[in-house]
Amino acid sequence: MTRRTRKTPLWEPGCVPAPGGLLDWRDGRHFDHWQDLPCVLCHQPTPMRSHYGEPVHKACAEDWITANPAEARRGRFASDIQPKRQRDDDHA
Ligand SMILES: [Zn+2]
């Protein structure tokens, strides 16, 4: 298997949380059902993947954002896109 570059996300990421905030990784694509790989931050095995396919624990990514707020703004780790709620403007 060839490694994907980090330049193109595997699927479209949403917003980067503020430092100290939590990532919203509800999409099943964050979970690799096939294998655990060493987390890029703490080197412990994890089935979790970033939007760019980096193996990383969600908690480690959140800590990294808090520790590297400037670099985090470039979007290395981002939350999933929030589905817009259907507005209830059915009023006549
Ligand atoms: Zn980790």
PDB file of the backbone (N, CA, C, O) and the ligand in Angstrom, with CONECT records:
HET     ZN  A 101       1
ATOM      1  N   MET A   1       0.826  -1.200   0.000  1.00  0.00           N
ATOM      2  CA  MET A   1       0.000   0.000   0.000  1.00  0.00           C
ATOM      3  C   MET A   1       0.865   1.256   0.000  1.00  0.00           C
ATOM      4  O   MET A   1       1.878   1.329   0.695  1.00  0.00           O
ATOM      5  N   THR A   2       0.459   2.218  -0.770  1.00  0.00           N
ATOM      6  CA  THR A   2       1.192   3.480  -0.774  1.00  0.00           C
ATOM      7  C   THR A   2       0.617   4.390   0.309  1.00  0.00           C
ATOM      8  O   THR A   2      -0.583   4.388   0.582  1.00  0.00           O
ATOM      9  N   ARG A   3       1.478   5.135   0.891  1.00  0.00           N
ATOM     10  CA  ARG A   3       1.026   6.101   1.904  1.00  0.00           C
ATOM     11  C   ARG A   3       0.460   7.328   1.227  1.00  0.00           C
ATOM     12  O   ARG A   3       1.028   7.845   0.266  1.00  0.00           O
ATOM     13  N   ARG A   4      -0.640   7.776   1.728  1.00  0.00           N
ATOM     14  CA  ARG A   4      -1.190   9.021   1.219  1.00  0.00           C
ATOM     15  C   ARG A   4      -0.391  10.184   1.777  1.00  0.00           C
ATOM     16  O   ARG A   4       0.118  10.132   2.897  1.00  0.00           O
ATOM     17  N   THR A   5      -0.292  11.227   0.981  1.00  0.00           N
ATOM     18  CA  THR A   5       0.334  12.431   1.506  1.00  0.00           C
ATOM     19  C   THR A   5      -0.654  13.115   2.435  1.00  0.00           C
ATOM     20  O   THR A   5      -1.845  12.802   2.445  1.00  0.00           O
ATOM     21  N   ARG A   6      -0.148  14.032   3.198  1.00  0.00           N
ATOM     22  CA  ARG A   6      -1.008  14.741   4.133  1.00  0.00           C
ATOM     23  C   ARG A   6      -1.713  15.912   3.477  1.00  0.00           C
ATOM     24  O   ARG A   6      -2.550  16.565   4.100  1.00  0.00           O
ATOM     25  N   LYS A   7      -1.377  16.183   2.214  1.00  0.00           N
ATOM     26  CA  LYS A   7      -1.899  17.415   1.637  1.00  0.00           C
ATOM     27  C   LYS A   7      -3.384  17.335   1.328  1.00  0.00           C
ATOM     28  O   LYS A   7      -4.084  18.348   1.345  1.00  0.00           O
ATOM     29  N   THR A   8      -3.857  16.149   1.051  1.00  0.00           N
ATOM     30  CA  THR A   8      -5.252  15.997   0.683  1.00  0.00           C
ATOM     31  C   THR A   8      -5.975  15.195   1.757  1.00  0.00           C
ATOM     32  O   THR A   8      -5.593  14.062   2.048  1.00  0.00           O
ATOM     33  N   PRO A   9      -7.006  15.770   2.341  1.00  0.00           N
ATOM     34  CA  PRO A   9      -7.748  14.995   3.339  1.00  0.00           C
ATOM     35  C   PRO A   9      -8.476  13.831   2.685  1.00  0.00           C
ATOM     36  O   PRO A   9      -8.841  13.889   1.511  1.00  0.00           O
ATOM     37  N   LEU A  10      -8.678  12.789   3.454  1.00  0.00           N
ATOM     38  CA  LEU A  10      -9.389  11.616   2.936  1.00  0.00           C
ATOM     39  C   LEU A  10     -10.858  11.953   2.718  1.00  0.00           C
ATOM     40  O   LEU A  10     -11.506  11.416   1.819  1.00  0.00           O
ATOM     41  N   TRP A  11     -11.368  12.843   3.545  1.00  0.00           N
ATOM     42  CA  TRP A  11     -12.700  13.392   3.330  1.00  0.00           C
ATOM     43  C   TRP A  11     -12.692  14.773   3.950  1.00  0.00           C
ATOM     44  O   TRP A  11     -11.781  15.123   4.701  1.00  0.00           O
ATOM     45  N   GLU A  12     -13.694  15.544   3.636  1.00  0.00           N
ATOM     46  CA  GLU A  12     -13.634  16.966   3.957  1.00  0.00           C
ATOM     47  C   GLU A  12     -13.722  17.222   5.451  1.00  0.00           C
ATOM     48  O   GLU A  12     -14.695  16.822   6.090  1.00  0.00           O
ATOM     49  N   PRO A  13     -12.710  17.890   6.022  1.00  0.00           N
ATOM     50  CA  PRO A  13     -12.779  18.213   7.449  1.00  0.00           C
ATOM     51  C   PRO A  13     -13.644  19.443   7.700  1.00  0.00           C
ATOM     52  O   PRO A  13     -13.906  20.231   6.792  1.00  0.00           O
ATOM     53  N   GLY A  14     -14.073  19.589   8.925  1.00  0.00           N
ATOM     54  CA  GLY A  14     -14.855  20.759   9.314  1.00  0.00           C
ATOM     55  C   GLY A  14     -13.967  21.774  10.019  1.00  0.00           C
ATOM     56  O   GLY A  14     -12.864  22.067   9.558  1.00  0.00           O
ATOM     57  N   CYS A  15     -14.445  22.307  11.129  1.00  0.00           N
ATOM     58  CA  CYS A  15     -13.727  23.364  11.828  1.00  0.00           C
ATOM     59  C   CYS A  15     -12.662  22.798  12.761  1.00  0.00           C
ATOM     60  O   CYS A  15     -12.782  21.679  13.261  1.00  0.00           O
ATOM     61  N   VAL A  16     -11.616  23.597  12.985  1.00  0.00           N
ATOM     62  CA  VAL A  16     -10.619  23.275  14.000  1.00  0.00           C
ATOM     63  C   VAL A  16     -11.141  23.805  15.331  1.00  0.00           C
ATOM     64  O   VAL A  16     -11.489  24.982  15.426  1.00  0.00           O
ATOM     65  N   PRO A  17     -11.203  22.961  16.362  1.00  0.00           N
ATOM     66  CA  PRO A  17     -11.705  23.468  17.646  1.00  0.00           C
ATOM     67  C   PRO A  17     -10.729  24.453  18.263  1.00  0.00           C
ATOM     68  O   PRO A  17      -9.537  24.427  17.957  1.00  0.00           O
ATOM     69  N   ALA A  18     -11.224  25.313  19.123  1.00  0.00           N
ATOM     70  CA  ALA A  18     -10.366  26.236  19.861  1.00  0.00           C
ATOM     71  C   ALA A  18      -9.465  25.427  20.791  1.00  0.00           C
ATOM     72  O   ALA A  18      -9.830  24.329  21.212  1.00  0.00           O
ATOM     73  N   PRO A  19      -8.268  25.977  21.118  1.00  0.00           N
ATOM     74  CA  PRO A  19      -7.405  25.285  22.071  1.00  0.00           C
ATOM     75  C   PRO A  19      -8.167  24.958  23.350  1.00  0.00           C
ATOM     76  O   PRO A  19      -8.855  25.814  23.907  1.00  0.00           O
ATOM     77  N   GLY A  20      -8.041  23.718  23.811  1.00  0.00           N
ATOM     78  CA  GLY A  20      -8.790  23.283  24.983  1.00  0.00           C
ATOM     79  C   GLY A  20     -10.148  22.716  24.631  1.00  0.00           C
ATOM     80  O   GLY A  20     -10.821  22.135  25.483  1.00  0.00           O
ATOM     81  N   GLY A  21     -10.558  22.879  23.381  1.00  0.00           N
ATOM     82  CA  GLY A  21     -11.849  22.355  22.950  1.00  0.00           C
ATOM     83  C   GLY A  21     -11.744  20.890  22.551  1.00  0.00           C
ATOM     84  O   GLY A  21     -10.659  20.310  22.531  1.00  0.00           O
ATOM     85  N   LEU A  22     -12.879  20.315  22.239  1.00  0.00           N
ATOM     86  CA  LEU A  22     -12.929  18.899  21.888  1.00  0.00           C
ATOM     87  C   LEU A  22     -13.201  18.737  20.396  1.00  0.00           C
ATOM     88  O   LEU A  22     -13.943  19.508  19.788  1.00  0.00           O
ATOM     89  N   LEU A  23     -12.583  17.721  19.836  1.00  0.00           N
ATOM     90  CA  LEU A  23     -12.864  17.360  18.454  1.00  0.00           C
ATOM     91  C   LEU A  23     -14.168  16.575  18.380  1.00  0.00           C
ATOM     92  O   LEU A  23     -14.497  15.794  19.273  1.00  0.00           O
ATOM     93  N   ASP A  24     -14.886  16.796  17.318  1.00  0.00           N
ATOM     94  CA  ASP A  24     -16.112  16.042  17.084  1.00  0.00           C
ATOM     95  C   ASP A  24     -15.813  15.037  15.975  1.00  0.00           C
ATOM     96  O   ASP A  24     -15.858  15.359  14.788  1.00  0.00           O
ATOM     97  N   TRP A  25     -15.513  13.830  16.390  1.00  0.00           N
ATOM     98  CA  TRP A  25     -15.142  12.787  15.438  1.00  0.00           C
ATOM     99  C   TRP A  25     -16.183  11.681  15.484  1.00  0.00           C
ATOM    100  O   TRP A  25     -15.896  10.564  15.914  1.00  0.00           O
ATOM    101  N   ARG A  26     -17.381  11.993  15.043  1.00  0.00           N
ATOM    102  CA  ARG A  26     -18.444  10.981  15.064  1.00  0.00           C
ATOM    103  C   ARG A  26     -18.448  10.154  13.801  1.00  0.00           C
ATOM    104  O   ARG A  26     -19.037   9.073  13.771  1.00  0.00           O
ATOM    105  N   ASP A  27     -17.802  10.641  12.756  1.00  0.00           N
ATOM    106  CA  ASP A  27     -17.814   9.924  11.483  1.00  0.00           C
ATOM    107  C   ASP A  27     -17.066   8.599  11.638  1.00  0.00           C
ATOM    108  O   ASP A  27     -15.980   8.548  12.215  1.00  0.00           O
ATOM    109  N   GLY A  28     -17.660   7.542  11.120  1.00  0.00           N
ATOM    110  CA  GLY A  28     -17.064   6.217  11.229  1.00  0.00           C
ATOM    111  C   GLY A  28     -15.723   6.089  10.526  1.00  0.00           C
ATOM    112  O   GLY A  28     -14.956   5.165  10.796  1.00  0.00           O
ATOM    113  N   ARG A  29     -15.444   7.032   9.614  1.00  0.00           N
ATOM    114  CA  ARG A  29     -14.170   6.972   8.902  1.00  0.00           C
ATOM    115  C   ARG A  29     -12.988   7.319   9.789  1.00  0.00           C
ATOM    116  O   ARG A  29     -11.843   7.107   9.391  1.00  0.00           O
ATOM    117  N   HIS A  30     -13.237   7.849  10.984  1.00  0.00           N
ATOM    118  CA  HIS A  30     -12.136   8.087  11.912  1.00  0.00           C
ATOM    119  C   HIS A  30     -11.658   6.790  12.546  1.00  0.00           C
ATOM    120  O   HIS A  30     -10.613   6.762  13.196  1.00  0.00           O
ATOM    121  N   PHE A  31     -12.417   5.718  12.359  1.00  0.00           N
ATOM    122  CA  PHE A  31     -12.109   4.459  13.032  1.00  0.00           C
ATOM    123  C   PHE A  31     -11.661   3.440  11.995  1.00  0.00           C
ATOM    124  O   PHE A  31     -12.413   3.088  11.086  1.00  0.00           O
ATOM    125  N   ASP A  32     -10.435   2.974  12.144  1.00  0.00           N
ATOM    126  CA  ASP A  32      -9.903   1.966  11.233  1.00  0.00           C
ATOM    127  C   ASP A  32     -10.225   0.587  11.804  1.00  0.00           C
ATOM    128  O   ASP A  32      -9.689   0.183  12.835  1.00  0.00           O
ATOM    129  N   HIS A  33     -11.107  -0.119  11.113  1.00  0.00           N
ATOM    130  CA  HIS A  33     -11.538  -1.418  11.619  1.00  0.00           C
ATOM    131  C   HIS A  33     -10.497  -2.505  11.377  1.00  0.00           C
ATOM    132  O   HIS A  33     -10.612  -3.609  11.909  1.00  0.00           O
ATOM    133  N   TRP A  34      -9.501  -2.199  10.590  1.00  0.00           N
ATOM    134  CA  TRP A  34      -8.570  -3.242  10.172  1.00  0.00           C
ATOM    135  C   TRP A  34      -7.347  -3.331  11.047  1.00  0.00           C
ATOM    136  O   TRP A  34      -6.869  -4.430  11.330  1.00  0.00           O
ATOM    137  N   GLN A  35      -6.828  -2.196  11.482  1.00  0.00           N
ATOM    138  CA  GLN A  35      -5.591  -2.285  12.247  1.00  0.00           C
ATOM    139  C   GLN A  35      -5.404  -1.083  13.156  1.00  0.00           C
ATOM    140  O   GLN A  35      -5.878   0.021  12.887  1.00  0.00           O
ATOM    141  N   ASP A  36      -4.689  -1.346  14.249  1.00  0.00           N
ATOM    142  CA  ASP A  36      -4.203  -0.277  15.102  1.00  0.00           C
ATOM    143  C   ASP A  36      -2.821   0.122  14.604  1.00  0.00           C
ATOM    144  O   ASP A  36      -2.020  -0.734  14.231  1.00  0.00           O
ATOM    145  N   LEU A  37      -2.548   1.402  14.599  1.00  0.00           N
ATOM    146  CA  LEU A  37      -1.223   1.903  14.238  1.00  0.00           C
ATOM    147  C   LEU A  37      -0.743   2.804  15.363  1.00  0.00           C
ATOM    148  O   LEU A  37      -1.551   3.338  16.122  1.00  0.00           O
ATOM    149  N   PRO A  38       0.586   2.976  15.477  1.00  0.00           N
ATOM    150  CA  PRO A  38       1.095   3.845  16.554  1.00  0.00           C
ATOM    151  C   PRO A  38       0.628   5.273  16.348  1.00  0.00           C
ATOM    152  O   PRO A  38       0.763   5.834  15.260  1.00  0.00           O
ATOM    153  N   CYS A  39       0.090   5.842  17.379  1.00  0.00           N
ATOM    154  CA  CYS A  39      -0.335   7.240  17.371  1.00  0.00           C
ATOM    155  C   CYS A  39       0.866   8.132  17.047  1.00  0.00           C
ATOM    156  O   CYS A  39       1.957   7.933  17.583  1.00  0.00           O
ATOM    157  N   VAL A  40       0.659   9.115  16.168  1.00  0.00           N
ATOM    158  CA  VAL A  40       1.772   9.986  15.782  1.00  0.00           C
ATOM    159  C   VAL A  40       2.233  10.868  16.949  1.00  0.00           C
ATOM    160  O   VAL A  40       3.307  11.467  16.890  1.00  0.00           O
ATOM    161  N   LEU A  41       1.437  10.942  17.986  1.00  0.00           N
ATOM    162  CA  LEU A  41       1.780  11.824  19.097  1.00  0.00           C
ATOM    163  C   LEU A  41       2.281  11.067  20.319  1.00  0.00           C
ATOM    164  O   LEU A  41       3.259  11.484  20.939  1.00  0.00           O
ATOM    165  N   CYS A  42       1.630   9.959  20.679  1.00  0.00           N
ATOM    166  CA  CYS A  42       2.056   9.251  21.901  1.00  0.00           C
ATOM    167  C   CYS A  42       2.618   7.860  21.608  1.00  0.00           C
ATOM    168  O   CYS A  42       3.109   7.190  22.516  1.00  0.00           O
ATOM    169  N   HIS A  43       2.550   7.421  20.355  1.00  0.00           N
ATOM    170  CA  HIS A  43       3.159   6.166  19.905  1.00  0.00           C
ATOM    171  C   HIS A  43       2.495   4.916  20.474  1.00  0.00           C
ATOM    172  O   HIS A  43       3.031   3.817  20.334  1.00  0.00           O
ATOM    173  N   GLN A  44       1.358   5.066  21.103  1.00  0.00           N
ATOM    174  CA  GLN A  44       0.583   3.903  21.530  1.00  0.00           C
ATOM    175  C   GLN A  44      -0.371   3.523  20.402  1.00  0.00           C
ATOM    176  O   GLN A  44      -0.832   4.390  19.661  1.00  0.00           O
ATOM    177  N   PRO A  45      -0.670   2.224  20.268  1.00  0.00           N
ATOM    178  CA  PRO A  45      -1.544   1.825  19.155  1.00  0.00           C
ATOM    179  C   PRO A  45      -2.925   2.460  19.255  1.00  0.00           C
ATOM    180  O   PRO A  45      -3.487   2.595  20.341  1.00  0.00           O
ATOM    181  N   THR A  46      -3.452   2.842  18.110  1.00  0.00           N
ATOM    182  CA  THR A  46      -4.787   3.433  18.069  1.00  0.00           C
ATOM    183  C   THR A  46      -5.479   3.059  16.773  1.00  0.00           C
ATOM    184  O   THR A  46      -4.840   3.001  15.723  1.00  0.00           O
ATOM    185  N   PRO A  47      -6.780   2.805  16.834  1.00  0.00           N
ATOM    186  CA  PRO A  47      -7.538   2.611  15.594  1.00  0.00           C
ATOM    187  C   PRO A  47      -8.054   3.932  15.025  1.00  0.00           C
ATOM    188  O   PRO A  47      -8.681   3.948  13.966  1.00  0.00           O
ATOM    189  N   MET A  48      -7.794   5.038  15.721  1.00  0.00           N
ATOM    190  CA  MET A  48      -8.349   6.315  15.284  1.00  0.00           C
ATOM    191  C   MET A  48      -7.474   6.941  14.203  1.00  0.00           C
ATOM    192  O   MET A  48      -6.252   6.793  14.206  1.00  0.00           O
ATOM    193  N   ARG A  49      -8.134   7.650  13.270  1.00  0.00           N
ATOM    194  CA  ARG A  49      -7.420   8.317  12.175  1.00  0.00           C
ATOM    195  C   ARG A  49      -7.935   9.750  12.055  1.00  0.00           C
ATOM    196  O   ARG A  49      -9.112  10.037  12.268  1.00  0.00           O
ATOM    197  N   SER A  50      -7.006  10.631  11.706  1.00  0.00           N
ATOM    198  CA  SER A  50      -7.426  12.003  11.407  1.00  0.00           C
ATOM    199  C   SER A  50      -8.019  12.058  10.008  1.00  0.00           C
ATOM    200  O   SER A  50      -8.050  11.051   9.299  1.00  0.00           O
ATOM    201  N   HIS A  51      -8.492  13.242   9.611  1.00  0.00           N
ATOM    202  CA  HIS A  51      -9.005  13.406   8.253  1.00  0.00           C
ATOM    203  C   HIS A  51      -7.924  13.150   7.210  1.00  0.00           C
ATOM    204  O   HIS A  51      -8.226  12.844   6.056  1.00  0.00           O
ATOM    205  N   TYR A  52      -6.670  13.275   7.619  1.00  0.00           N
ATOM    206  CA  TYR A  52      -5.554  13.080   6.698  1.00  0.00           C
ATOM    207  C   TYR A  52      -4.976  11.676   6.816  1.00  0.00           C
ATOM    208  O   TYR A  52      -3.936  11.374   6.231  1.00  0.00           O
ATOM    209  N   GLY A  53      -5.653  10.824   7.572  1.00  0.00           N
ATOM    210  CA  GLY A  53      -5.209   9.442   7.671  1.00  0.00           C
ATOM    211  C   GLY A  53      -4.096   9.221   8.679  1.00  0.00           C
ATOM    212  O   GLY A  53      -3.527   8.131   8.735  1.00  0.00           O
ATOM    213  N   GLU A  54      -3.773  10.230   9.475  1.00  0.00           N
ATOM    214  CA  GLU A  54      -2.751  10.031  10.498  1.00  0.00           C
ATOM    215  C   GLU A  54      -3.349   9.236  11.647  1.00  0.00           C
ATOM    216  O   GLU A  54      -4.429   9.565  12.136  1.00  0.00           O
ATOM    217  N   PRO A  55      -2.651   8.188  12.081  1.00  0.00           N
ATOM    218  CA  PRO A  55      -3.124   7.503  13.280  1.00  0.00           C
ATOM    219  C   PRO A  55      -2.904   8.386  14.496  1.00  0.00           C
ATOM    220  O   PRO A  55      -1.774   8.786  14.779  1.00  0.00           O
ATOM    221  N   VAL A  56      -3.940   8.682  15.194  1.00  0.00           N
ATOM    222  CA  VAL A  56      -3.823   9.571  16.356  1.00  0.00           C
ATOM    223  C   VAL A  56      -5.043   9.374  17.248  1.00  0.00           C
ATOM    224  O   VAL A  56      -6.170   9.261  16.767  1.00  0.00           O
ATOM    225  N   HIS A  57      -4.798   9.334  18.564  1.00  0.00           N
ATOM    226  CA  HIS A  57      -5.927   9.309  19.493  1.00  0.00           C
ATOM    227  C   HIS A  57      -6.624  10.655  19.435  1.00  0.00           C
ATOM    228  O   HIS A  57      -5.983  11.695  19.285  1.00  0.00           O
ATOM    229  N   LYS A  58      -7.929  10.623  19.554  1.00  0.00           N
ATOM    230  CA  LYS A  58      -8.677  11.882  19.576  1.00  0.00           C
ATOM    231  C   LYS A  58      -8.176  12.765  20.718  1.00  0.00           C
ATOM    232  O   LYS A  58      -7.989  13.968  20.537  1.00  0.00           O
ATOM    233  N   ALA A  59      -7.960  12.172  21.888  1.00  0.00           N
ATOM    234  CA  ALA A  59      -7.504  12.965  23.038  1.00  0.00           C
ATOM    235  C   ALA A  59      -6.119  13.536  22.788  1.00  0.00           C
ATOM    236  O   ALA A  59      -5.827  14.656  23.208  1.00  0.00           O
ATOM    237  N   CYS A  60      -5.250  12.774  22.103  1.00  0.00           N
ATOM    238  CA  CYS A  60      -3.905  13.280  21.790  1.00  0.00           C
ATOM    239  C   CYS A  60      -4.002  14.447  20.828  1.00  0.00           C
ATOM    240  O   CYS A  60      -3.297  15.444  20.988  1.00  0.00           O
ATOM    241  N   ALA A  61      -4.873  14.335  19.826  1.00  0.00           N
ATOM    242  CA  ALA A  61      -5.045  15.426  18.866  1.00  0.00           C
ATOM    243  C   ALA A  61      -5.554  16.678  19.577  1.00  0.00           C
ATOM    244  O   ALA A  61      -5.130  17.792  19.267  1.00  0.00           O
ATOM    245  N   GLU A  62      -6.457  16.488  20.524  1.00  0.00           N
ATOM    246  CA  GLU A  62      -6.978  17.643  21.271  1.00  0.00           C
ATOM    247  C   GLU A  62      -5.862  18.286  22.102  1.00  0.00           C
ATOM    248  O   GLU A  62      -5.764  19.510  22.186  1.00  0.00           O
ATOM    249  N   ASP A  63      -5.030  17.446  22.710  1.00  0.00           N
ATOM    250  CA  ASP A  63      -3.902  17.986  23.480  1.00  0.00           C
ATOM    251  C   ASP A  63      -2.936  18.730  22.571  1.00  0.00           C
ATOM    252  O   ASP A  63      -2.369  19.757  22.944  1.00  0.00           O
ATOM    253  N   TRP A  64      -2.757  18.181  21.352  1.00  0.00           N
ATOM    254  CA  TRP A  64      -1.828  18.808  20.405  1.00  0.00           C
ATOM    255  C   TRP A  64      -2.353  20.178  19.985  1.00  0.00           C
ATOM    256  O   TRP A  64      -1.584  21.132  19.862  1.00  0.00           O
ATOM    257  N   ILE A  65      -3.650  20.271  19.767  1.00  0.00           N
ATOM    258  CA  ILE A  65      -4.247  21.560  19.396  1.00  0.00           C
ATOM    259  C   ILE A  65      -4.024  22.574  20.514  1.00  0.00           C
ATOM    260  O   ILE A  65      -3.695  23.732  20.256  1.00  0.00           O
ATOM    261  N   THR A  66      -4.204  22.129  21.756  1.00  0.00           N
ATOM    262  CA  THR A  66      -4.011  23.020  22.897  1.00  0.00           C
ATOM    263  C   THR A  66      -2.554  23.459  23.006  1.00  0.00           C
ATOM    264  O   THR A  66      -2.265  24.604  23.354  1.00  0.00           O
ATOM    265  N   ALA A  67      -1.634  22.533  22.705  1.00  0.00           N
ATOM    266  CA  ALA A  67      -0.205  22.836  22.833  1.00  0.00           C
ATOM    267  C   ALA A  67       0.335  23.605  21.634  1.00  0.00           C
ATOM    268  O   ALA A  67       1.336  24.312  21.748  1.00  0.00           O
ATOM    269  N   ASN A  68      -0.326  23.471  20.481  1.00  0.00           N
ATOM    270  CA  ASN A  68       0.167  24.101  19.246  1.00  0.00           C
ATOM    271  C   ASN A  68      -0.948  24.890  18.560  1.00  0.00           C
ATOM    272  O   ASN A  68      -1.305  24.589  17.421  1.00  0.00           O
ATOM    273  N   PRO A  69      -1.500  25.893  19.241  1.00  0.00           N
ATOM    274  CA  PRO A  69      -2.696  26.555  18.699  1.00  0.00           C
ATOM    275  C   PRO A  69      -2.456  27.211  17.339  1.00  0.00           C
ATOM    276  O   PRO A  69      -3.347  27.220  16.490  1.00  0.00           O
ATOM    277  N   ALA A  70      -1.253  27.761  17.127  1.00  0.00           N
ATOM    278  CA  ALA A  70      -1.003  28.437  15.850  1.00  0.00           C
ATOM    279  C   ALA A  70      -0.969  27.421  14.712  1.00  0.00           C
ATOM    280  O   ALA A  70      -1.612  27.612  13.680  1.00  0.00           O
ATOM    281  N   GLU A  71      -0.224  26.352  14.907  1.00  0.00           N
ATOM    282  CA  GLU A  71      -0.146  25.339  13.862  1.00  0.00           C
ATOM    283  C   GLU A  71      -1.494  24.642  13.678  1.00  0.00           C
ATOM    284  O   GLU A  71      -1.844  24.226  12.574  1.00  0.00           O
ATOM    285  N   ALA A  72      -2.246  24.521  14.778  1.00  0.00           N
ATOM    286  CA  ALA A  72      -3.541  23.847  14.707  1.00  0.00           C
ATOM    287  C   ALA A  72      -4.491  24.560  13.753  1.00  0.00           C
ATOM    288  O   ALA A  72      -5.345  23.932  13.127  1.00  0.00           O
ATOM    289  N   ARG A  73      -4.334  25.885  13.648  1.00  0.00           N
ATOM    290  CA  ARG A  73      -5.228  26.642  12.764  1.00  0.00           C
ATOM    291  C   ARG A  73      -5.065  26.231  11.310  1.00  0.00           C
ATOM    292  O   ARG A  73      -5.947  26.487  10.491  1.00  0.00           O
ATOM    293  N   ARG A  74      -3.951  25.600  10.983  1.00  0.00           N
ATOM    294  CA  ARG A  74      -3.737  25.153   9.610  1.00  0.00           C
ATOM    295  C   ARG A  74      -4.522  23.887   9.299  1.00  0.00           C
ATOM    296  O   ARG A  74      -4.542  23.432   8.155  1.00  0.00           O
ATOM    297  N   GLY A  75      -5.164  23.320  10.303  1.00  0.00           N
ATOM    298  CA  GLY A  75      -6.145  22.281  10.023  1.00  0.00           C
ATOM    299  C   GLY A  75      -5.642  20.856  10.068  1.00  0.00           C
ATOM    300  O   GLY A  75      -6.252  19.969   9.471  1.00  0.00           O
ATOM    301  N   ARG A  76      -4.519  20.611  10.777  1.00  0.00           N
ATOM    302  CA  ARG A  76      -4.028  19.229  10.837  1.00  0.00           C
ATOM    303  C   ARG A  76      -5.082  18.300  11.432  1.00  0.00           C
ATOM    304  O   ARG A  76      -5.336  17.213  10.912  1.00  0.00           O
ATOM    305  N   PHE A  77      -5.686  18.742  12.522  1.00  0.00           N
ATOM    306  CA  PHE A  77      -6.768  17.976  13.144  1.00  0.00           C
ATOM    307  C   PHE A  77      -7.996  18.871  13.204  1.00  0.00           C
ATOM    308  O   PHE A  77      -7.939  19.982  13.731  1.00  0.00           O
ATOM    309  N   ALA A  78      -9.089  18.390  12.671  1.00  0.00           N
ATOM    310  CA  ALA A  78     -10.312  19.191  12.634  1.00  0.00           C
ATOM    311  C   ALA A  78     -11.492  18.309  13.021  1.00  0.00           C
ATOM    312  O   ALA A  78     -11.437  17.083  12.932  1.00  0.00           O
ATOM    313  N   SER A  79     -12.557  18.971  13.452  1.00  0.00           N
ATOM    314  CA  SER A  79     -13.794  18.259  13.728  1.00  0.00           C
ATOM    315  C   SER A  79     -14.472  17.885  12.420  1.00  0.00           C
ATOM    316  O   SER A  79     -14.131  18.392  11.352  1.00  0.00           O
ATOM    317  N   ASP A  80     -15.434  16.991  12.534  1.00  0.00           N
ATOM    318  CA  ASP A  80     -16.252  16.671  11.370  1.00  0.00           C
ATOM    319  C   ASP A  80     -17.145  17.855  11.041  1.00  0.00           C
ATOM    320  O   ASP A  80     -17.440  18.694  11.892  1.00  0.00           O
ATOM    321  N   ILE A  81     -17.561  17.901   9.807  1.00  0.00           N
ATOM    322  CA  ILE A  81     -18.537  18.909   9.405  1.00  0.00           C
ATOM    323  C   ILE A  81     -19.845  18.626  10.125  1.00  0.00           C
ATOM    324  O   ILE A  81     -20.328  17.494  10.164  1.00  0.00           O
ATOM    325  N   GLN A  82     -20.396  19.674  10.687  1.00  0.00           N
ATOM    326  CA  GLN A  82     -21.666  19.505  11.394  1.00  0.00           C
ATOM    327  C   GLN A  82     -22.810  19.525  10.394  1.00  0.00           C
ATOM    328  O   GLN A  82     -22.959  20.488   9.642  1.00  0.00           O
ATOM    329  N   PRO A  83     -23.606  18.486  10.378  1.00  0.00           N
ATOM    330  CA  PRO A  83     -24.767  18.526   9.491  1.00  0.00           C
ATOM    331  C   PRO A  83     -25.711  19.627   9.930  1.00  0.00           C
ATOM    332  O   PRO A  83     -26.031  19.753  11.112  1.00  0.00           O
ATOM    333  N   LYS A  84     -26.147  20.411   8.982  1.00  0.00           N
ATOM    334  CA  LYS A  84     -27.049  21.507   9.344  1.00  0.00           C
ATOM    335  C   LYS A  84     -28.410  20.953   9.730  1.00  0.00           C
ATOM    336  O   LYS A  84     -28.971  20.080   9.069  1.00  0.00           O
ATOM    337  N   ARG A  85     -28.905  21.486  10.807  1.00  0.00           N
ATOM    338  CA  ARG A  85     -30.231  21.048  11.237  1.00  0.00           C
ATOM    339  C   ARG A  85     -31.294  21.597  10.316  1.00  0.00           C
ATOM    340  O   ARG A  85     -31.229  22.733   9.846  1.00  0.00           O
ATOM    341  N   GLN A  86     -32.259  20.762  10.080  1.00  0.00           N
ATOM    342  CA  GLN A  86     -33.395  21.238   9.279  1.00  0.00           C
ATOM    343  C   GLN A  86     -34.104  22.322  10.087  1.00  0.00           C
ATOM    344  O   GLN A  86     -34.518  22.120  11.228  1.00  0.00           O
ATOM    345  N   ARG A  87     -34.222  23.463   9.448  1.00  0.00           N
ATOM    346  CA  ARG A  87     -34.937  24.546  10.107  1.00  0.00           C
ATOM    347  C   ARG A  87     -36.436  24.274  10.060  1.00  0.00           C
ATOM    348  O   ARG A  87     -36.989  23.824   9.057  1.00  0.00           O
ATOM    349  N   ASP A  88     -37.036  24.556  11.142  1.00  0.00           N
ATOM    350  CA  ASP A  88     -38.476  24.361  11.214  1.00  0.00           C
ATOM    351  C   ASP A  88     -39.175  25.660  10.848  1.00  0.00           C
ATOM    352  O   ASP A  88     -39.802  26.305  11.689  1.00  0.00           O
ATOM    353  N   ASP A  89     -39.057  26.038   9.563  1.00  0.00           N
ATOM    354  CA  ASP A  89     -39.767  27.258   9.176  1.00  0.00           C
ATOM    355  C   ASP A  89     -40.919  26.918   8.247  1.00  0.00           C
ATOM    356  O   ASP A  89     -41.027  27.396   7.118  1.00  0.00           O
ATOM    357  N   ASP A  90     -41.736  26.097   8.772  1.00  0.00           N
ATOM    358  CA  ASP A  90     -42.932  25.648   8.062  1.00  0.00           C
ATOM    359  C   ASP A  90     -44.107  26.583   8.275  1.00  0.00           C
ATOM    360  O   ASP A  90     -45.202  26.374   7.753  1.00  0.00           O
ATOM    361  N   HIS A  91     -43.845  27.625   9.063  1.00  0.00           N
ATOM    362  CA  HIS A  91     -44.945  28.514   9.416  1.00  0.00           C
ATOM    363  C   HIS A  91     -45.465  29.273   8.196  1.00  0.00           C
ATOM    364  O   HIS A  91     -44.691  29.844   7.428  1.00  0.00           O
ATOM    365  N   ALA A  92     -46.741  29.270   8.039  1.00  0.00           N
ATOM    366  CA  ALA A  92     -47.354  29.900   6.868  1.00  0.00           C
ATOM    367  C   ALA A  92     -47.441  31.415   7.037  1.00  0.00           C
ATOM    368  O   ALA A  92     -47.930  32.108   6.145  1.00  0.00           O
TER     369      ALA A  92
HETATM  370 ZN    ZN A 101      -2.032   9.030  21.271  1.00  0.00          ZN2+
END
